[in-house]
């Protein structure tokens, strides 16, 4: 019973880290607990995906598909506080505008948005709207949203397992994630994502999992070459890019039938 309570508290910490959803005020916090909560990041994605899928299902009864998709995107940004989009924007500014590793990390810590970040954010949101609108018209979004939200967060969180945290700021919100994951925590992320993908057809599940592995190791190599490791912004960027890739693969599977 004590262990179940501890696990529930870890899940609540993961929810509070990745979303604006309320958790019990009595939930204990420590850097060690926050690091252990990483095992539930994919499960938080499943929760957020289910909420967005429910919002879409409700909105689709009242509005055309494109309007329902727009409402889902707005609700998603409200649920997460645009947490991952902010990471994508900062990483684009840092890597796009910095010529050295030190300069890139410094730019990523700047709260101002530059040209690279603004362009990347606009293209990411526009691309998401177009792809979700297509899926809404062709196949519906319920399963796609749940799978994309879960798998993308699992892929991003697994980068913690075998990468070095390189942010120089001790006040970074992602600092508690700097410690490496344990193997059981990594397996928990993988299992959550894999089981969620079973909502789709077997062929789609296989292609998505294969794409996730390829993206994960390719993105890891790319980050190591440019930053020597990862920051919290990189995890947000990984989530957003993987989510877009999932939608792209789902569209390809429909379009080629």
HELIX and SHEET records of a PDB file:
HELIX    1   1 UNK A    2  UNK A   18  1                                  17    
HELIX    2   2 UNK A   31  UNK A   36  1                                   6    
HELIX    3   3 UNK A   37  UNK A   40  5                                   4    
HELIX    4   4 UNK A   41  UNK A   60  1                                  20    
HELIX    5   5 UNK A   65  UNK A   80  1                                  16    
HELIX    6   6 UNK A   83  UNK A   97  1                                  15    
HELIX    7   7 UNK A  101  UNK A  109  1                                   9    
HELIX    8   8 UNK A  115  UNK A  138  1                                  24    
HELIX    9   9 UNK A  142  UNK A  158  1                                  17    
HELIX   10  10 UNK A  175  UNK A  177  5                                   3    
HELIX   11  11 UNK A  183  UNK A  197  1                                  15    
HELIX   12  12 UNK A  202  UNK A  226  1                                  25    
HELIX   13  13 UNK A  232  UNK A  255  1                                  24    
END                                                                             
